[in-house]
Amino acid sequence: MNDDRDPSASADISPVGWYVGSYLLRFVEVDEPGNEEPDSRFLAWENTVIVRARDLDEAFRKIELLGMQGTEPYQGGPEGVPVRWIFEGITDLLPIYEPLEDGAEIMWEEHDAESLRSLRERSMSLEQIRERFRRDKGRS
């Protein structure tokens, strides 16, 4: 993490006017019982987006609106079953502190102390990343 920010600046305000946020969508068959049961299991997507905003409040509202787009029911699959994505909420929101350009840091996350083995297991080779995309493509 690059921490060359102005110490007098507010941590929740982006000095460059950009924010990165994630929101969660849940997929349901509209007529399926149990769609509101807390222990039911659902396919979910967490999408991460960037928005231009004056402050955290405006960024939150913009990301919330983005998350609610495309949540109207539609006919899915060969049988035309009524399905929809349900917006479940925002899962993360951070100011971007650097101008957007090649190599700009837009997100960071601090992790508790871990073993060197565990830290190295997080890293992926280019081939592992490509394999993940091939697996994901095979599922669709």
C-alpha positions as a printed Julia matrix, in Angstrom:
140×3 Matrix{Float64}:
   0.0     0.0     0.0
   1.31    3.42   -0.92
   0.69    5.72    2.04
   2.0     9.07    0.76
  -1.36   10.79    1.34
  -1.69   14.19    2.95
  -2.13   13.43    6.68
  -4.57   16.35    7.03
  -6.89   14.88    4.34
  -9.98   12.99    5.41
  -9.58    9.22    4.98
 -13.14    8.86    3.64
 -12.82   11.52    0.9
 -11.09   10.71   -2.39
  -8.71   13.53   -3.36
  -9.13   12.44   -7.01
 -12.93   12.09   -6.96
 -13.1     8.32   -7.54
 -14.37    5.5    -5.32
 -14.26    1.73   -5.68
 -17.09   -0.32   -4.29
 -18.56   -3.8    -4.4
 -22.15   -4.93   -4.23
 -23.79   -8.32   -3.85
 -26.52   -9.81   -6.05
 -28.44  -13.02   -5.32
 -30.04  -15.15   -8.06
 -33.49  -16.66   -7.45
 -36.21  -18.5    -9.27
 -39.09  -16.15   -8.53
 -41.68  -18.85   -7.7
 -39.31  -21.09   -5.72
 -40.25  -21.47   -2.04
 -37.59  -20.5     0.48
 -36.3   -17.42   -1.33
 -36.4   -15.46    1.92
 -35.2   -18.23    4.24
 -31.98  -17.1     5.97
 -30.41  -20.59    5.72
 -31.26  -21.18    2.04
 -28.32  -21.21   -0.37
 -28.15  -19.06   -3.51
 -25.87  -18.36   -6.44
 -24.44  -14.89   -5.82
 -22.25  -12.42   -7.68
 -20.17   -9.73   -6.07
 -19.46   -6.98   -8.59
 -16.79   -4.33   -8.09
 -17.15   -0.95   -9.81
 -15.61    2.51   -9.75
 -17.68    5.68   -9.57
 -16.87    9.37   -9.69
 -18.34   11.17   -6.68
 -17.85   14.21   -4.43
 -17.91   12.17   -1.23
 -18.62    8.78    0.33
 -22.38    9.44    0.54
 -22.69   10.16   -3.18
 -20.49    7.16   -4.03
 -22.67    4.9    -1.87
 -25.85    6.11   -3.59
 -24.35    5.65   -7.06
 -23.15    2.12   -6.34
 -26.5     1.26   -4.79
 -28.26    2.44   -7.98
 -25.86    0.42  -10.13
 -26.57   -2.64   -8.02
 -30.32   -2.27   -8.44
 -30.12   -2.06  -12.24
 -31.14   -5.24  -14.01
 -32.98   -6.74  -11.06
 -36.36   -6.98  -12.8
 -37.69  -10.53  -13.27
 -37.13  -12.17  -16.65
 -37.64  -15.57  -18.28
 -34.53  -17.73  -17.79
 -33.33  -21.0   -19.24
 -34.88  -23.12  -21.97
 -38.13  -23.47  -19.99
 -38.55  -19.73  -19.53
 -38.7   -19.95  -15.73
 -39.29  -16.57  -14.02
 -35.94  -15.59  -12.44
 -34.27  -12.45  -11.16
 -31.21  -11.02   -9.48
 -31.89   -9.43   -6.09
 -29.67   -6.62   -4.85
 -28.5    -7.57   -1.35
 -26.39   -4.53   -0.6
 -22.98   -2.93   -0.73
 -20.14   -5.06    0.62
 -17.25   -2.6     0.37
 -16.6     1.04   -0.46
 -13.24    2.79   -0.49
 -11.97    6.13   -1.73
  -9.34    5.94   -4.45
  -6.41    8.1    -3.38
  -4.33    8.2    -6.58
  -5.15    9.48  -10.07
  -6.38    6.67  -12.33
  -3.51    5.63  -14.55
  -1.5     2.54  -15.33
  -0.41    1.04  -12.02
  -2.55    3.28   -9.78
  -3.54    1.64   -6.51
  -7.33    1.47   -6.28
  -7.79   -1.08   -3.49
  -5.83   -2.45   -0.59
  -6.6    -4.8     2.25
  -4.68   -5.43    5.44
  -4.38   -9.05    6.56
  -3.63  -10.4    10.02
  -0.25  -12.05   10.52
   0.05  -15.24    8.47
   2.78  -17.76    7.89
   5.12  -17.26    4.98
   3.72  -20.49    3.47
   0.18  -19.12    3.64
   1.21  -15.78    2.14
   2.98  -17.5    -0.75
  -0.03  -19.76   -1.37
  -2.11  -16.64   -2.09
   0.06  -15.77   -5.09
  -0.93  -17.12   -8.49
   1.09  -17.64  -11.65
  -0.17  -16.35  -14.98
  -1.0   -19.95  -15.96
  -3.08  -20.42  -12.77
  -4.99  -17.23  -13.57
  -5.59  -18.41  -17.14
  -6.77  -21.79  -15.84
  -9.29  -20.06  -13.57
 -10.74  -18.25  -16.59
 -10.9   -21.49  -18.57
 -12.75  -23.2   -15.68
 -15.14  -20.27  -15.34
 -15.77  -20.23  -19.1
 -16.54  -23.96  -18.99
 -19.28  -23.35  -16.39
 -21.19  -20.88  -18.54
